[in-house]
Amino acid sequence: MYTQSMDTMGKDGDASPASAQPALRSAEDLQRQERFDARIDGGDFIEAKDWMPDDYRKTLLRQISQHAHSEIVGMLPEGNWVTRAPTLKRKAILLAKIQDEGGHGLYLYAAAETLGSSRDQLLDALHTGKAKYSSIFNYPTLTWADIGTIGWLVDGAAIMNQVPICRCSYAPYARAMIRVCREESFHQRQGYDSLLVMMQNGTAAQKAMVQDAVNRWWWPCLMMFGPHDADSTHSEQSMRWGIKRISNDDLRQKFVDATVQQAQVLGVTLPDPDLKWNEERQHFDFGTIAWDEFWRVVGGDGPCNSERLAMRVKAWDDGAWVRDAALAYAAKQHTEQQAA
């Protein structure tokens, strides 16, 4: 769902490839590097069994695992509203969306495993706080309007981020993203529809609830695209490798331009007094993002950081018996096949 700030690990002290001490390489490795670079420059896809530089592998593993973690953690704020959805239709839609997100996480964990990391290693990194997930999920869902706003704004930002990844140079990731993006488009539409119903047919209190939700989620959504390009630790290299296709700032601008028109149809006001059309640039200008808040939330000090991580760890621990039973059954089946 969310590929925000793929380079935030650098903020926490993880050395970027550019800052690492280069290792001495053999002539064969140099030839492999040249062939790899030529394939990237030619727009080829890299498969799991193809040779790739260690830094390319590490960058992909960081990005894909963070993306997978974000899908899984992203189920939590919405799951909080399944039992309180206003109608059976909305309950069914929300359940389907949460199920999709769980599936997205599985696709992405599978893609990450092709890079040499096990599922247990990936989840251990999440549960111990070593791995990051999108900061957007560390904000609370206070009302039903938050669920629609997540669909409209958060999933809308996710689509803007993820569509270019369908052309990522790493083929397993690109293939997974094709289906993910199709399902994300449903998520965005259902969120917008939910808000539109309240804005067109709702009471004054419901309309105020929608506006309040938009006010709270707008700026965190702009943060989802990550730091400015000049402050992005890994972005330039990821662009060169074809992992990323569009820069953080360009994606953020595209999102703002598209969302302003949607907000006008919806009848809500985006909470930015500096938001205005720039005729010369042919884009909307917008205000300054509170980057101190962004880094604070990414660093673990957001409104729901501890709650989200605690819920994930609890779910993992509570499901241990299922994993143990599955392993025992598989072992039994293997033993019986060997004896036959």
Disulfide bonds with the S-S distance in Angstrom:
none
